[in-house]
Amino acid sequence: MSIMGLINQLSRLAAGVVPTLDAAKQKRAALARKIAALERAGIVNATPFWNKGKYLYLSYPMHRGVRRREYIGADQDQIAGVLAKIERFKQHRALSSELEALDAAFQGSFRALRSFYLALESFK
């Protein structure tokens, strides 16, 4: 590609930066709102297991070498509430991963754009 072709392509890319940045900011805000809503509704990071097919227990991740277990019981309303919190935690984890990836893209884009700007600034 010729230098003029490269410059024209660079101009087209630069024109798309602001709309792309705006869309990414909106996506980030939407993810943050969804994560906050899940947290307000209640989340639980635990694995359910059943005793005798009737009694629900929760097993939490290990903390300082100790795994905490919690008895929930056989009450269907309580079981439904706890299982919903576990499902919300799974959604929370997926959305948090997506948010982290987007934040990493922002950081990488910042470095690339700053490098572009600094490389050409001295030629103004």
N, C-alpha and C positions, 0 to 999 in steps of 0.2 A: 504494500500500500504506500502511496506517495505521502509526503509530509502534509500536503494540502488535504488529502483524503483523511489522514489521521486527525488533523485539526478540525475538519468538519465533523468527523465522528465524535471527537471529544466535545465539541459544542452541543451536539445532539444529546450526548450523555449528560452533560452539565445541565441542560434544560430540564431533564427528568429528575434531577436530584431533589428539588423542593417538593414536588408532588409525591415522590416516593418516600421522602422523609416524613411528610405529613401523614401519609397512609400508615407508615410504621409506628408513628407516635400514637395514632388512634388505636391501632392494634394493641399496643402496649397498655394504653389506658383501659381498654376493654378487658384485657387479661387480668390486670390488677383489680378491676371491679369484680370480676367473676371470682377471683381468689378470695377477696375480702368477703363477698357474699357467702361463699362456702364456709369461711371461718366463722362468720356470724351465726350461720345455721348450725354449726357444730361439726367437728371432725374428730375421728379417733383413728390413731395409727396402731392397729392391733389386728391379730388374726383370730377369727372366730373358730371355736371347735366345740363339738357336742359331746356330752357325756350321756351314755345310754340312749342316744338319739333324741333326747328330750330336754336336757339342761344345757344352756349355752354358757360357755366360758370364753373369756378373751385372753389371748396371750400377746403381751406387749413386747416390743423389741428389747434386746438386752441393754441394760444400762449399768455400767460399772460391774460387769460380770454377773448381774442378777437379772433374771427374766421374771417380770411381774405377771401374775395371772389374776383375773378378776371373774368372780362368779356373777352371772347375769340372771340365770334362773330359767323358768319355763313360761313366764308371763309373755304372751304374744305381743302385746303393745310395747313392752320394754324391749323385747327382742327386735321388733321391727324398727324401733328408734335407733338402737345400737347398730344394726346392720346398715341403716341409712347413713349413719355417721361414718361408718367404714367405707361405704361407697363414695361418699363425698370426699373422704381423704384421698381415695384413688384418683378422683377427678382433680383434686387440689394438687396432687403430685404431678400429674400430667401437665396441667396448666403452668405450674411452677417451672417445670423443665422447659416448656415452650418460652416462658418469659425469660429464663436464663439464656436460652439460645438467642433470643431477640436482643437482649442486652449485650451479648458477646458480638453480635452483628453490628450493633451501634458502635461499640468500641473499635472494632476493626475498620468500620467505615470512617470513623473519625480519624483514625491514624492515616488511612489511605488518602482522605480528602485533604487533611492537613499537609501531608507530604506533597501532594499535587500542588497545593497553593504555595507552599514554601519554595518548590522547585521553579515555579514560574513568576513568583512575585518580584524577584530581583530584576526581571526583564521589562518591567513596566516602563 
